[in-house]
Structure formats: C-alpha cells, structure tokens
C-alpha cells in the first residue's frame, strides 16, 4: 500500500480497551491513528486534522450514532466512514448506508479481519477519487465550452452541479429564458454515471398538448387517427440515461399525472397500449415559471412539484451576475470568429462598458445573438459603438456597481452611526437573501455566504430566529 503520505485513521471506539487494541494493530501496519471516546471528541479531532478513514462503533454510550454519522459526512464528505456493530441489524445497516456510511459490518474479531476492512474502505476511497478526477476533467471542459461564469452566483451553480450529478436525484432547474438551463441539464448528465447513455431533451412548451403524450410515451398502431405504425416515445429512447423535460410548467394536467407515475414507479404504457414498459432513467426538469405559485392557483399538481423539486438549481439572470459579462464576451467572440472563419475581433472600451451596463432581458442568449451580429456585420478588427443597436443607447444604463460580486455603496450620515449595529443589519439582510435564494436550505445558504453550516446556524441563533420571505410568497404578494 504505497502512499506519498501516511494514511490517517480516526477510531471512535466504545471502550478504551477496544480503541487501544485497534490502534496498536493499525499503527503496526504504518497507519497514523487517533482515538476518540465520543462523538464530540471525534468532531473536535476532525476539525483539527484531516482523516482518510473513520472507524465508528455503533451506539456509543448506549446512544444512536446516526446523528453523529450524518454530521460527520456533511462536514467531511471526502472521508470514508465504516460503522461497526457487535450485533448487526438489517434496519440499522440500511439506515447507516443512507446516512452516508461506506459500510456497516460486524465488529472485527482480530487483526487480519480489521486490516481487511481498512483495505476495502481505502480501495473504495481510491476509486471514488479516480471517478471524481474523471468527472472534474469532463466538467472542466464542459464548463469552459458551455457554462461560463466566475461570479459567486455561477460558482454556486457549478458546486450544485458537481454535487448532484453523480447521484440519481431528480433535479429542477429554475431560471428565466435564455439563462442556460438546458446547458445545466447537459452538464449534469455529462458528469453523471449515465453519461454513456443518451440525454433526451423534450420542450414541453413547444409541442402541442394533444401530441405531447405520444411524444413522451410513444403509441401503438391504431391508437388514434394517423397512427399507422407503433412509435417509441422519448422516455423509452432515454433508457439508461437522462430525460430533460424543459418548460415543464406548461405541461397539461392530464400528463402531469402520468409524469408523476413515472417518477414513482419508473413505468408507463404507450398511448393505446396495455403492456407496461419499465424504464431506468433520471429525470431533470426545468421551468421559467414560479411553480409554487402555479401549485397555489391549482394549475400544477402539488405532489408532482414536490417530486420534481428534490434538488433545485437556480440559474441567475445575467443582470445579477454582471461580472461574468466580460468573460462571456471573450468566449463568444473567439468561438464565433472560428465558426464564421473571420479574424478575431475586439470590443471598443465604450462597447464593453455599454454591454456591462445593459439589463439583458434575454440573458446570455441575447448577448450571444448580439455578438454574432456584431462579428458578422462590424467592419475592421475593433467593434465600435456605431455597430451597436439603439436599445443599448436608449435604455438608461444600470449602475456599474450592481454586479453580484460588488459591494453596495454606503454613505456615512452627517451625525455618524453605530458601526456594530450597521454591520449587524447588513449581515441580517445578506443572510435573509441567502436563505431566500436557497429556499431555506441552510447548507446551500451557508455556501452562498462562504460559511460552513454550523457557523450559519450560530449566526441565526445570535440574530434571534431570522425571518425571510420565500420566492413563492413574494410572488403571491406581488400578484395581489
């Protein structure tokens, strides 16, 4: 087991005798071993040092180790955790694996048995790291070619993609038209274990409702007028891979019921058919609508909404990530010049400034289309202000400081202020915004703020139970 650095193991043992014997056996094989007597001590040690492997004894002090296991996996996702039990139970094993443990085993009775357990856990860690490296290689090329962004908002989107892609969780991508929701879906698929199988996109809003059912599920010969032969639907075509249901908010109620069944049972029948077809696939959906408001109005099924909204990813509009505009312009200018066989063109500083200040109602798609027009029609190597359409001059420019990574401007009142109180108010406002963007999910809100979840929880307690307005509630109030 050659390694550039010694493998570090944390033992969380029920008794000192057990901990000491395991420690001696492992240290005799060259491992660096730390021993903790309880979960609090284990978390304190894990905060101070990185551990490759944690060996956790079930029911420390007669108490369930489930909450500790979940916390450990949440804080240190790269660490492999193996749970030992003196009396293994099937239910406990299932629970431990769902909580993030690599394995759940009977407590080893000897040195060789313990070493075999450690070897298996470390092999799992090695394979997982190799898989992560391959996914990163795919994601880097995919992000560079398609999803561009150095802003904090887009970095959060990238983090969510990388976290959810290796799982089979259903994803709901939210955002305005033109923000790149389909690119997010493709990135998730290409970084998943299903990438060798097809990604099948369906624009639910572009297909007439009377044809959408047949498009999704296929039909049998004679199912309706004009059905002269049987047809395979998109769900069957996506077998083993991913189906991307774009603009799912436009789906008719009857089809919503059938989509819900596929999510629940992974089975359906073709139109006019009686044979049940089972499918193994992942569903990724997207919408530019506020589905929570549509649920409240009765236009979208609540049970389907909850089934789809397992992992929401919000793609921000371009006006909320202005710091990405120069990067996007550079990328599009290079790509478009190559595609059109033209010399690489540059933007005049005034053009770059106007692009940065424009509100971009059509988002990234509008920016790309405008740059294509400029590359094709503009004379010379530099694209000047005269090439820009009137809308970039007619609209009042947005403040340059409105970028997502910019700090808001503050002025000191003539009479002064209490700096501590002002900072607390700013902190409260930013935390509320992070909770709103994440739908109240504290782990995601903490990531948006560059904090760990524990720190955010402590700040919330300090602020006395911070209240925030959900997006759906805000939409309802605005609609009144």
TAPEHU-V797812 format. One record per helix or strand. SS is the DSSP state (@ for helix, = for strand). FROM is the first residue (numbers start at 1). TO is the last residue. If there is no record, write none. Layout:
# TAPEHU-V797812
ss:SS from:FROM to:TO
ss:SS from:FROM to:TO
This chain:
# TAPEHU-V797812
ss:= from:8 to:12
ss:@ from:16 to:27
ss:= from:32 to:36
ss:@ from:39 to:48
ss:= from:53 to:57
ss:@ from:60 to:62
ss:@ from:66 to:75
ss:= from:80 to:85
ss:@ from:90 to:98
ss:= from:103 to:106
ss:@ from:111 to:145
ss:@ from:152 to:165
ss:= from:171 to:174
ss:@ from:181 to:190
ss:= from:199 to:203
ss:@ from:209 to:217
ss:= from:219 to:219
ss:= from:231 to:231
ss:@ from:234 to:237
ss:= from:242 to:246
ss:@ from:248 to:250
ss:@ from:253 to:265
ss:= from:267 to:269
ss:= from:271 to:271
ss:= from:276 to:278
ss:= from:282 to:287
ss:@ from:291 to:296
ss:@ from:302 to:308
ss:= from:311 to:314
ss:@ from:318 to:320
ss:@ from:322 to:340
ss:= from:346 to:347
ss:@ from:349 to:357
ss:@ from:363 to:377
ss:= from:382 to:383
ss:@ from:385 to:387
ss:@ from:391 to:394
ss:@ from:400 to:402
ss:@ from:419 to:437
ss:@ from:442 to:448
ss:@ from:453 to:462
ss:@ from:471 to:479
